[in-house]
Amino acid sequence: MKFRRFFRFRHLKNQLLLQNALSISLIIGLTAITTYSIAIKIQIKEAIRYNTVMVVQISKSIDNMVESFNRVMDGVTFNNDIQKTLPAVYENSKEKNFLNKHLLSKITDETIMFNEVDLVYLYDTEGLRVNLRRSVNNNNYEFLNTLRPEIYDSHGKITWSVEKSVITANRMIYDIHSYKMKDIGYLTMSLDQSYLKERIQKFDPTEERHIIILDKENNVVISNSNNKELSAVTTWLANSSKHLADSDTLIEIPDSGKMIINNYQSELTGWKIISLISLNEISEGPALIGKTIFLIGIVAIIIGIIIIWISTNYIVRPLNKLSLVMDEVEKDNFNVQLQIDRSDELGRVGESFNRMMNKINNLISDIYQKDINEKDAQLRALRAQINPHFLYNTLDTINWMAQFGESAEVSKMTTSLSRLLKKSITNNGEFIRLEEEINYIDDYMTIQKIRFQ
């Protein structure tokens, strides 16, 4: 099978330049693609590993805070004064206010050293008794003013819930002095979200990742994502929650693109800490590497072309000289010589060419001399044939003229013949003087005139 050549070059230099430029471009292109592919795989693997470690650390940090929070709730729940005051019977509102102030004082004493506590709501079995707000804000927490026993665990365990962006820990208070474990009230304390955000920022200071914390019912506890991203992520999680346990992988979220997801579920709270990072952000590093290699490649191609141009000039210059000399040879100029002052293969080619031209010149000279000698021999043979015939005719004419007594003519003709014979014997050269040739012709013409009178 024959392959057609799409490019035909008139000059070898252009061919070498293009071939080397294409080779360099191909090598750099393959290097950039391979480097980017390897780098993105390593980056994804490292991101997954880092995300896994990070969500575990965030979960443990939150668990430590929750444990401290639970100890504060234990302090309030099992405080002897609160245990006695909360179920105490009061006769009027004045006594109730007095008891409530006492309860507030004790709650303040138990929570004053724990800054993570924001709201404290203490209920008896009938309704709200104490409402303590430690932060200064204008948020409305009226939904906490109403007692809802159904949100509390009947065995006195602490349960966590999220309602209207308020993170609360809820616990039923039972009488520790009664063997019947009779419930005497309920305690609800909210967690200040700023401290929770600080825990997240401690492990993700750049906030490049989307950190989402969900409770057991998949309600958002806290997140550093904006509303659009959070909506897209929570929608995907709602549709893919059954696969969440083994979802350390790539996912695609509408309007957010491909993302790496890692998650960890706390055994203490049951919260799920989810980390998502966009693949585009991860690929920025490898993409920068690819662009850098591409720019370096362009510079390398330019430098390579310059170097190749210089080197091809060094290679092609002797060939150009050889081409010019061969053009002269085509014009039958065999005296040219090729001047290549090099000791490599091209130098040996020049020496061989010069030797060849010398041999050609010698052969031409030999053939030319041989041809001249052959013609000279032919001329001499012709002369040898002509001279005897001319001599015979002349002598015959002299004889007849002598018989008729024309002595003057015989003398004149004899003198001309003697001069002709003398010149033919003494002149063996190829060239004679013009004067001698004219005299030779005069003598010859004299003989011929006398013969034909």
ZATIGU-584338 format. One line per field, with one value per residue (C-alpha): residue in one letter; x, y, z; residue number from 1. Coordinates in Angstrom, 1 decimal. Each point is the difference from the previous one (the first is absolute). Layout:
REM ZATIGU-584338
type = (a	...)
px = (X	...)
py = (Y	...)
pz = (Z	...)
seq = (NUM	...)
***
This chain:
REM ZATIGU-584338
type = (m	k	f	r	r	f	f	r	f	r	h	l	k	n	q	l	l	l	q	n	a	l	s	i	s	l	i	i	g	l	t	a	i	t	t	y	s	i	a	i	k	i	q	i	k	e	a	i	r	y	n	t	v	m	v	v	q	i	s	k	s	i	d	n	m	v	e	s	f	n	r	v	m	d	g	v	t	f	n	n	d	i	q	k	t	l	p	a	v	y	e	n	s	k	e	k	n	f	l	n	k	h	l	l	s	k	i	t	d	e	t	i	m	f	n	e	v	d	l	v	y	l	y	d	t	e	g	l	r	v	n	l	r	r	s	v	n	n	n	n	y	e	f	l	n	t	l	r	p	e	i	y	d	s	h	g	k	i	t	w	s	v	e	k	s	v	i	t	a	n	r	m	i	y	d	i	h	s	y	k	m	k	d	i	g	y	l	t	m	s	l	d	q	s	y	l	k	e	r	i	q	k	f	d	p	t	e	e	r	h	i	i	i	l	d	k	e	n	n	v	v	i	s	n	s	n	n	k	e	l	s	a	v	t	t	w	l	a	n	s	s	k	h	l	a	d	s	d	t	l	i	e	i	p	d	s	g	k	m	i	i	n	n	y	q	s	e	l	t	g	w	k	i	i	s	l	i	s	l	n	e	i	s	e	g	p	a	l	i	g	k	t	i	f	l	i	g	i	v	a	i	i	i	g	i	i	i	i	w	i	s	t	n	y	i	v	r	p	l	n	k	l	s	l	v	m	d	e	v	e	k	d	n	f	n	v	q	l	q	i	d	r	s	d	e	l	g	r	v	g	e	s	f	n	r	m	m	n	k	i	n	n	l	i	s	d	i	y	q	k	d	i	n	e	k	d	a	q	l	r	a	l	r	a	q	i	n	p	h	f	l	y	n	t	l	d	t	i	n	w	m	a	q	f	g	e	s	a	e	v	s	k	m	t	t	s	l	s	r	l	l	k	k	s	i	t	n	n	g	e	f	i	r	l	e	e	e	i	n	y	i	d	d	y	m	t	i	q	k	i	r	f	q)
px = (0.0	1.4	-0.5	-0.3	2.2	-2.1	2.9	2.7	2.9	2.2	2.7	1.3	0.3	-3.7	-0.7	2.3	-1.4	-3.6	0.8	1.9	-2.6	-2.8	2.1	0.6	-3.7	-1.2	2.4	-1.0	-3.7	0.2	2.0	-2.6	-2.9	1.7	1.1	-3.5	-1.7	2.4	-0.2	-3.8	-0.2	2.5	-1.8	-3.4	1.5	1.6	-3.2	-2.0	2.5	0.2	-3.8	-0.4	2.5	-1.6	-3.6	1.1	1.9	-2.9	-2.4	2.3	0.4	-3.7	-0.5	2.4	-2.0	-3.3	1.4	0.9	-3.5	-1.5	2.0	-1.5	-3.4	0.8	1.1	-3.4	-2.0	1.5	0.5	-1.5	-1.5	-1.7	-1.2	-1.7	-1.2	-1.4	-2.8	-0.6	-3.7	-0.7	-3.2	0.1	1.9	2.3	1.2	0.4	2.1	2.2	0.5	0.7	2.6	1.7	-0.1	1.5	2.7	1.0	-0.2	2.3	2.5	0.1	0.3	2.1	3.3	-1.2	-0.3	-1.4	-3.4	-2.3	-3.6	-1.2	-3.7	-1.1	-3.5	-1.9	-2.7	-2.4	2.0	2.9	1.7	3.3	1.1	3.6	1.5	3.8	0.5	-1.1	-2.2	-3.4	-1.0	-3.4	0.0	-3.7	-0.3	2.1	-2.4	-2.4	0.7	0.1	0.6	0.1	3.4	1.6	1.2	-2.0	3.1	1.7	2.5	1.2	-1.3	1.1	-2.3	0.1	-3.0	-0.1	3.8	0.2	2.1	-1.4	0.8	-3.1	-0.3	-2.7	0.7	-0.9	0.1	3.3	-1.2	-2.9	0.4	-2.9	2.0	-3.0	0.4	-0.1	0.9	1.7	3.2	0.8	3.3	1.2	3.5	1.5	0.7	3.0	2.0	-1.1	1.2	3.3	0.5	-0.5	2.2	2.8	0.3	-1.1	1.3	-0.1	-3.6	0.6	-2.1	-3.7	-0.4	-3.6	-1.1	-3.4	-1.9	-1.6	-3.0	2.3	-0.8	2.9	1.7	2.6	1.6	2.6	-1.7	-2.2	-3.7	0.2	2.8	-1.6	-3.3	1.6	2.0	-2.8	-2.2	2.6	0.4	-3.7	0.0	3.2	-0.1	-0.1	3.4	1.6	1.7	2.5	0.0	3.7	0.0	-0.8	-3.6	-1.6	-2.4	-2.2	1.4	3.0	1.8	2.1	1.0	1.9	-2.2	1.2	-2.2	0.3	-2.8	0.5	-0.9	-0.7	-2.4	-0.9	0.9	1.5	2.9	0.3	2.8	-0.4	2.7	-0.4	2.1	0.7	1.7	2.1	1.0	1.2	3.4	0.5	-1.5	2.6	2.7	-1.4	0.0	3.5	1.2	-1.8	1.6	3.4	-0.7	-0.6	3.2	1.8	-1.4	1.2	3.5	0.0	-0.9	2.9	2.4	-1.2	0.2	3.6	0.9	-1.8	1.9	3.2	-1.2	-1.7	2.6	2.4	-2.9	-0.9	3.6	-0.1	-3.3	1.5	3.1	-2.1	-2.0	3.3	1.0	-3.4	1.2	3.1	2.3	2.2	2.6	-2.0	1.1	-2.1	1.4	-1.2	2.3	-1.3	1.1	-3.4	-2.0	-0.8	3.7	0.8	-2.8	1.6	3.4	-1.5	-1.7	3.2	1.8	-2.8	0.3	3.7	-0.4	-2.6	2.3	2.8	-2.3	-1.2	3.6	1.1	-3.0	0.6	3.7	-0.8	-2.5	2.5	2.7	-2.4	-0.9	3.6	0.8	-2.8	1.2	3.5	-1.2	-2.0	3.0	2.1	-2.6	-0.2	3.7	1.1	-2.8	0.7	3.8	-0.6	-2.3	2.5	3.0	-2.0	-0.8	3.7	0.9	-2.3	0.9	3.7	-0.7	-1.7	3.0	-1.7	2.9	-1.1	-3.3	1.9	2.3	-2.8	-2.1	3.0	0.9	-3.6	-0.1	3.3	-1.2	-3.3	2.0	2.3	-2.8	-1.9	3.2	1.2	-3.5	-1.3	-1.8	-3.8	0.2	2.0	0.4	-2.5	2.8	1.4	-3.5	-0.6	3.4	-1.0	-3.2	1.7	2.4	-2.8	-2.0	3.0	0.4	-3.7	-0.1	2.9	-1.6	-3.3	1.2)
py = (0.0	3.4	3.0	3.3	2.8	3.0	2.4	0.3	2.2	1.8	0.5	-2.5	2.7	0.7	-3.7	-0.4	3.1	-1.2	-3.6	1.1	2.6	-2.6	-2.5	2.5	1.0	-3.6	-0.8	3.1	-0.6	-3.6	1.1	2.6	-2.4	-2.7	2.3	1.5	-3.4	-1.3	3.2	0.1	-3.6	0.6	3.2	-1.8	-2.8	2.5	2.1	-3.1	-1.0	3.5	0.4	-3.3	1.0	3.5	-1.2	-2.4	2.7	2.4	-2.7	-0.7	3.7	0.5	-3.1	1.5	3.1	-1.9	-2.0	3.2	1.3	-3.2	0.5	3.4	-1.4	-2.6	2.8	1.7	-3.2	-1.4	3.3	-0.6	3.5	-0.4	-3.5	1.5	3.3	-1.2	-2.3	2.3	1.1	3.7	1.8	3.1	1.7	1.8	-3.3	-1.3	3.0	-0.5	-3.7	0.8	2.6	-2.6	-2.5	2.6	0.7	-3.7	-0.5	3.1	-1.5	-3.3	1.4	3.2	-1.7	-1.6	2.6	-2.4	0.2	2.5	-0.6	-1.8	-0.9	-1.8	-1.4	-1.7	-2.5	2.8	2.5	2.4	1.1	1.6	1.6	1.0	1.6	0.5	1.4	3.4	-0.3	0.8	-3.6	-1.2	-3.2	-0.1	-3.6	-0.9	1.7	-2.9	-3.3	-3.0	-3.1	-2.2	1.3	-1.3	-3.6	-1.7	-1.7	3.3	-0.2	3.2	0.4	2.5	1.7	2.9	2.2	3.3	0.1	-0.4	-3.0	-1.2	-2.7	-1.3	-2.0	-1.1	0.7	-2.7	0.1	-1.5	-0.3	-2.2	-3.6	0.2	2.4	2.3	2.7	3.5	2.1	0.5	1.7	1.5	1.6	1.4	-0.1	3.2	-0.7	2.4	-2.5	-2.8	2.0	0.6	-3.7	-0.5	2.9	-1.3	-3.0	1.8	3.5	0.7	-1.0	-1.6	-3.0	-0.1	-1.3	-1.0	-1.5	-1.9	-1.4	-3.4	1.3	1.6	3.5	2.4	0.7	2.4	0.6	2.3	-0.2	2.7	-0.6	-1.1	-2.5	-1.2	-0.5	-2.0	-2.1	-0.8	-0.9	-2.5	-1.3	-0.5	-2.1	-1.8	-0.4	-3.8	0.0	2.5	-2.6	-0.9	3.2	1.0	0.5	2.5	1.2	2.4	2.6	2.1	3.6	-1.0	-2.4	-3.0	0.0	-2.3	-1.0	-1.4	-0.6	-1.2	-0.7	0.8	-2.7	2.5	2.3	-2.0	3.1	-0.6	2.2	0.3	1.6	0.9	1.6	1.0	-2.0	3.3	1.4	-3.2	0.1	3.6	-1.2	-2.6	2.4	2.6	-2.6	-0.9	3.7	0.5	-3.0	1.3	3.4	-1.6	-2.1	3.0	1.6	-3.4	-0.2	3.5	-0.7	-3.4	1.5	2.5	-2.7	-2.3	2.9	0.6	-3.7	-0.6	2.9	-1.7	-3.2	1.4	2.6	-2.6	-1.6	3.4	0.4	-3.4	0.8	3.2	-1.8	-2.7	2.7	1.2	-3.5	-0.3	3.0	-2.0	1.9	-2.8	2.1	0.9	-1.2	-0.5	1.8	-1.7	0.5	-2.8	-3.4	-1.7	-1.9	3.2	0.9	-3.5	0.5	3.2	-1.7	-2.8	2.4	1.9	-3.3	-0.9	3.3	-0.4	-3.4	1.3	2.8	-2.5	-2.3	2.9	1.2	-3.6	-0.4	3.4	-0.6	-3.4	1.5	2.7	-2.6	-2.1	3.0	1.0	-3.5	0.1	3.4	-1.3	-3.1	2.3	2.1	-3.1	-1.0	3.5	0.8	-2.9	0.6	3.8	-0.7	-2.5	2.5	2.8	-2.0	-1.3	3.6	1.0	-2.9	1.1	3.6	-1.0	-2.0	3.0	2.2	2.3	0.4	3.2	-1.6	-3.2	2.0	2.0	-3.1	-2.0	2.9	0.1	-3.8	0.0	2.7	-2.0	-3.2	1.8	1.5	-3.3	-1.8	2.7	1.0	-2.7	2.4	0.4	3.7	2.2	3.7	1.7	1.3	-3.5	-1.2	2.7	-0.8	-3.7	0.8	2.2	-2.8	-2.4	2.3	0.7	-3.8	-0.4	3.0	-1.3	-3.5	1.2	2.7)
pz = (0.0	-1.0	2.1	-1.6	1.2	0.9	0.3	-2.6	0.9	-2.4	2.6	2.5	2.6	0.1	0.3	3.0	1.7	-0.3	1.0	3.1	1.0	-0.3	2.0	2.8	0.0	0.1	2.9	2.0	-0.7	1.2	3.0	0.9	-0.4	2.0	2.7	0.3	0.1	2.7	2.0	0.0	1.2	2.7	1.0	0.1	2.1	2.4	0.2	0.9	2.6	1.5	0.0	1.8	2.7	0.2	0.5	2.6	1.9	-0.3	1.3	2.9	0.8	0.0	2.1	2.6	0.0	0.3	2.9	1.7	-0.8	1.4	3.2	0.4	-0.4	2.6	2.3	-0.5	0.1	3.2	1.9	3.4	0.3	-3.5	1.0	3.0	-1.3	-3.4	1.5	2.9	0.5	-0.1	1.1	-2.1	-2.8	2.4	1.4	-3.5	-1.1	3.1	-0.8	-3.6	0.9	2.2	-2.9	-2.3	2.4	0.3	-3.8	-0.4	2.4	-1.8	-3.5	0.5	-0.7	-3.3	-2.7	-2.6	1.8	-1.7	1.2	3.1	0.4	3.2	0.3	2.7	-0.8	-0.7	-2.1	-0.3	3.2	-1.0	-3.3	-0.1	-3.1	0.1	-3.5	-1.2	-3.1	-1.3	-0.9	0.9	2.1	0.8	-1.0	3.0	2.4	-0.3	1.7	-2.4	2.0	-3.2	-1.0	3.3	0.6	2.6	1.5	0.7	-2.9	-1.7	-3.5	-2.6	-2.5	-2.5	-0.3	-1.8	-0.1	3.7	1.3	3.2	2.6	1.7	3.2	2.4	3.6	2.5	3.8	1.0	3.6	-0.9	-0.8	-2.3	-2.3	-0.3	-2.7	1.5	-3.0	-3.3	-1.0	-3.5	-0.7	-3.4	-1.4	-1.2	-3.7	-0.1	2.1	-2.3	-3.0	1.8	0.3	-3.7	-1.0	2.2	-2.4	-3.2	0.3	-3.8	-0.2	-3.3	1.0	0.6	3.6	0.8	3.3	0.0	2.9	0.1	-2.0	-2.6	1.2	-0.5	3.3	-1.5	-3.4	-1.6	-3.4	-1.5	-0.4	-3.7	0.7	3.2	-1.8	-2.8	2.5	2.3	-2.9	-1.3	3.5	0.4	-3.2	0.8	3.7	-0.2	-1.8	2.4	2.2	-2.7	-2.0	0.2	-3.7	-2.8	-0.4	-2.3	1.4	-2.3	-0.3	2.0	-2.2	1.1	3.6	2.4	3.0	3.3	3.1	3.6	2.5	3.6	2.4	2.8	-1.8	-3.1	-2.0	-3.5	-0.9	-3.8	-1.9	-3.7	-2.2	-3.6	-2.5	-1.8	3.1	0.4	-3.7	0.3	1.1	-2.8	-2.5	1.1	-0.4	-3.5	-1.0	1.3	-1.9	-3.1	0.3	0.6	-3.0	-2.2	1.2	-0.5	-3.5	-0.9	1.5	-1.7	-3.4	0.4	1.0	-2.8	-2.5	1.0	-0.1	-3.3	-1.5	1.1	-1.7	-3.0	-1.0	-1.5	-1.8	-1.5	-1.2	-1.5	-1.8	-1.5	-1.2	-1.6	-1.8	-1.5	-1.0	-1.8	-2.0	-1.1	2.4	1.2	1.6	3.1	3.5	3.2	3.0	3.2	3.0	2.1	1.2	0.3	-2.6	-2.0	-0.1	-1.4	-2.5	-1.2	-0.3	-2.0	-2.3	-0.6	-0.8	-2.3	-1.9	-0.3	-1.5	-2.4	-1.1	-0.6	-2.0	-2.0	-0.7	-1.0	-2.3	-1.6	-0.6	-1.4	-2.4	-1.1	-0.6	-2.1	-2.2	-0.4	-1.1	-2.5	-1.3	-0.4	-1.8	-2.3	-0.6	-0.8	-2.6	-1.6	-0.2	-2.3	-2.4	-0.1	-0.5	-2.8	-1.9	0.5	-1.2	-3.0	-0.9	0.3	-2.3	-2.7	0.2	-0.3	-3.1	-1.5	0.9	2.5	2.2	1.8	1.1	1.0	2.2	1.6	0.7	1.3	2.4	1.3	0.5	1.8	2.5	0.6	0.7	2.3	2.0	0.3	1.2	2.5	1.5	2.3	2.4	0.3	-0.6	-2.5	-0.6	-2.3	-2.2	-0.6	-0.7	-2.7	-1.6	0.0	-1.7	-2.6	-0.9	-0.3	-2.1	-2.3	-0.7	-0.7	-2.4	-2.0	-0.2	-1.2	-2.5)
seq = (1	2	3	4	5	6	7	8	9	10	11	12	13	14	15	16	17	18	19	20	21	22	23	24	25	26	27	28	29	30	31	32	33	34	35	36	37	38	39	40	41	42	43	44	45	46	47	48	49	50	51	52	53	54	55	56	57	58	59	60	61	62	63	64	65	66	67	68	69	70	71	72	73	74	75	76	77	78	79	80	81	82	83	84	85	86	87	88	89	90	91	92	93	94	95	96	97	98	99	100	101	102	103	104	105	106	107	108	109	110	111	112	113	114	115	116	117	118	119	120	121	122	123	124	125	126	127	128	129	130	131	132	133	134	135	136	137	138	139	140	141	142	143	144	145	146	147	148	149	150	151	152	153	154	155	156	157	158	159	160	161	162	163	164	165	166	167	168	169	170	171	172	173	174	175	176	177	178	179	180	181	182	183	184	185	186	187	188	189	190	191	192	193	194	195	196	197	198	199	200	201	202	203	204	205	206	207	208	209	210	211	212	213	214	215	216	217	218	219	220	221	222	223	224	225	226	227	228	229	230	231	232	233	234	235	236	237	238	239	240	241	242	243	244	245	246	247	248	249	250	251	252	253	254	255	256	257	258	259	260	261	262	263	264	265	266	267	268	269	270	271	272	273	274	275	276	277	278	279	280	281	282	283	284	285	286	287	288	289	290	291	292	293	294	295	296	297	298	299	300	301	302	303	304	305	306	307	308	309	310	311	312	313	314	315	316	317	318	319	320	321	322	323	324	325	326	327	328	329	330	331	332	333	334	335	336	337	338	339	340	341	342	343	344	345	346	347	348	349	350	351	352	353	354	355	356	357	358	359	360	361	362	363	364	365	366	367	368	369	370	371	372	373	374	375	376	377	378	379	380	381	382	383	384	385	386	387	388	389	390	391	392	393	394	395	396	397	398	399	400	401	402	403	404	405	406	407	408	409	410	411	412	413	414	415	416	417	418	419	420	421	422	423	424	425	426	427	428	429	430	431	432	433	434	435	436	437	438	439	440	441	442	443	444	445	446	447	448	449	450	451	452	453)
***
